[in-house]
Amino acid sequence: MIVHTGRRAAFALAAVGTRAGMSLLRGTTPGRDRWERKNYAGRTVELYAGPASALAAAVGAGRVRPAAGFAVAVAGACGAYDDVVGVGDARRGFRAHLSALRHGEVTSGAVKLLGISTAGLVAGAFLRERPLDKVLAGVVIAGAAHCVNLVDVRPGRAAAVVLALGAPGLLRAGPGAGLAATAMGAAAAVLPDDLGERAMIGDTGAHALGAALGAAVVAGNGRAGLVAHAAAVVAAAVYGDKVSEAARSLGGR
């Protein structure tokens, strides 16, 4: 497979930026206990990989398309808010958070849902020209951010999905390839520590990398591709529990 130099550079910059960010945060951030969580197996892991990968992906995506960088940055920020404020909240899925919102409770999940959806629509408005395409683009970006978070249920699942789904985008010409490479570079950088159960990307990294992946789809597809991907992310959201369970059982861990 021949990969254009620009794609290699985008991949490398995102990967190096992520690793550098992890090292910087690990060495300079006070209150280390605030940056630690228990994973599914009860092991203590660090959260530095989340903001590091989100920042690197946002900067990298912004170099390709500023609107894409905006969507990635907002998705990461909303994920970070949920990582911090939503600790201990067992509610999962759109229905639970929207139900709470109807009863007057603004959960961190609701903030995340509304924030990422709005950012996706704003970015879509800049990335596409026709009204319908703008809406479809917003759905794809926000939906992809949610989908990657759905599979972040075991070590390495989310990063591996970003690598797998981003790879076909490298074969396309234009900005979509650069955005795909950016998402993949950040994912590749965190994968070893994620798989080794030394770190987790949390909602911060999962949403940011998913938004970058969605932006790559938007930049690299026409109307038919947008419709197909929008349908896919909506279906994944509707059957979110099944998607998470499938990711959980993959590999038998």
N, C-alpha and C positions, 0 to 999 in steps of 0.2 A: 504494500500500500504506500503510495506516495503522498506525503503530507507537505503542504506548502510551508515555506519558511515562516510566514506570519503565524501560522497555526502552531508551529513548534515554539516560536517565541512566546505566544500567548499562554501556552501550556506551561512553559518553563517559568515565566514570570509569576503566574498564579501559584505554582508549586513552591518556588523559592520564597515568595511573599508570605505564603501560609506558614512554612517552616520557620521563617524569621520572626513572624508574628508570635508564634507559639513560644519560641525561645525568649523573646522580649517580654511577653506577658508573664511567663514563668519566673523570670528573674527580677522583675520590677514591680509586680502588682502586690500590694499589701493584702492581708487578710486571706491567706491561702485557703483556709477552710471554706470560705465563700465560693471558691472555685473548684470545689470537690463535690461529687455526688456518689451515691451507691448505684451500681448498675443492676441489671436484672438478676445477677448471681450474688449480689451483696458485696461485691468488690468495690473498693474506693477508686474512682477514676477522676481525672482532672477535666475541666471544661474549657481549657484554653484553646483547644482545637476549634471550637465553635466560632468565637469572635475572630480568630485569626483567619480561618477559611472564609468567613463572611466578608471581612474587610478586603482580603486579597481578591475574592471573586468580584466584589463591587468595583474595586479599582480597575481590575482587568476588563470587566464588562463595560465600564464607563469609557475606557480607551477605544473600544470598538463602537459602541453606541451609547451616548450619555443617558438616554432614556432607560436603557437596559441596566446601566449602573445604578440609576435611581431606584428601580424596582428591586434590584438585589439588595441594596443598602436598606431600604425600608423593610423588606422581608426579614433580613437579618436582625434589624432593630426590634421588630415586632416579636420575633422568636426569642430574642434576648429578654424582652419584657416578660414573656411567658415563663422562660427559664427561671427568672428571679422571683416574680410575683406569684406564679402559678404552682410553686413547690407545695406539694401536699394536696393539691386539688385533684381528686380522682376522676372528675368528669372528663369524658373524652367524646370527641365527635361534634359535628355541627349542631345536631339536634339538642344535645345537652346544654351547650352554651347559648344557643338561641332561645331555648326554653327559659333559662335563667334570665336572659335579657328581657324577655316578655314580662317577667315578674319583677323587673326593676333592678336586677343585679347585673352589674357589668363585670363579667369575669375576664381574666387575662386571656382566655381563649377567644372570647368575643372581640376583645381589642385586636388580637392577632388576626382573626378572620376578617374583620372590617378593614383593618389597616392594610393587609396584604392585598385584599380584593381591590381596594381603592388604588393602591400603587400599581397593580396590574393594569387596571383600566386607564390610568394616566399614561403609563408607559406605552400601552397599546395604541393610544391616541396619537403618540408621536412616531411610533414605529410603522404604522400603516396609514394608508390614505383614505380608503373608503369606509363609511360609517360601520357597515356590518363587520368588516375586517378588523376595525378598531375594537369592537366588542369581543369578537372571537379571540383576538390577541390577548385582551385582558383576562379572559377566561382561561386561556392556555397558560399564561404566566402564573396567575394565582393558583390555578389547579395543579400545575407542576410542582409549585412550592409545597402545596399540601400533600401531594402524592409521595414526594421524597420523604416527608416527615412521617407518613403512614408506615413506611417500611423501616424506619429507624427504631426497631424494636429489639435488635440483637447486634452485637459488635460487627461492624463493617458492612452491614446490609445497605445502609443509605449511600455510603460512598461507592460501593460496588455497583449499585443501581445507576448512579450518576455516570460512572465510567462506561457501563454497558449501553445505556440509552444515549449517551453523548457521542459514542464512537461513530455511528452512521453520519452524524452531522459533519464530521471531518471530511467526508467525501464530497460535500457540497462546496460550491464556489460562493464567495461573498462573505458578508459579516457573520452569517450564521455559523460558519466554520470557526471563526475566531471566538465567538461566544461559547460554542461547544468545547473548544480547547481550554478556555478559561475555567469552565465548570469542572472539566476533567482534571486539570492541573491541581486545583485546590483539593479535589476529592482524592487524587493519588497521594498527595502530601500527607493527608491525615489517615489514610487507610492502614498503614503499618501499626500506628499507635492505637487505632480504633480496634483492629483485629486482635492486637495484643492485650486488650483490656487495660490499657494505661490511660486512655483518653476517650471521651465521647464528644460528638459534635453538637448534641442537644438540638433543641428547636432552632437555636441561632444559626448553626451551620446547615442543618437540613433544609430549612426554609430558604436560606440564601442560595444554596447550591441548586435547589429545585427551581427557584426563580430564574437563575442564570440558564438552566437547561431549557426552561420555557421560553425565555427570550431567544435562545438559539433556534428553537422550533419556529418561532414567529418570524425571525429574520431569514430563515431558509426555506420557507414553504409558501405556496400560493393559497388561494381560497380553499381548494379541496383539502389540502393538507391541514389547514387551520381547523376546518370542520371536523376532520377525522380525529385530530388530537384533542380538540375541545370535547368531543363526545367521549373520548377515552378517559380524560381527567374527571369529567362529570360522573361517569360510571364508577371510577375508582373511589370518588368521594361518597357516592351513594352506598357502595359496598365496602366502605372503609374497614370495617371489622374483619371482613374476609381477606382483604389485601394485607392487613397487618398480620393476620394469622398465618397466611401463606408465607410471608417473609419470616415470621417467627419459627416456622417449622423447617424452613430451608436449611439444609446442612445438619439438621438434627440437634441443634443446640438450643 
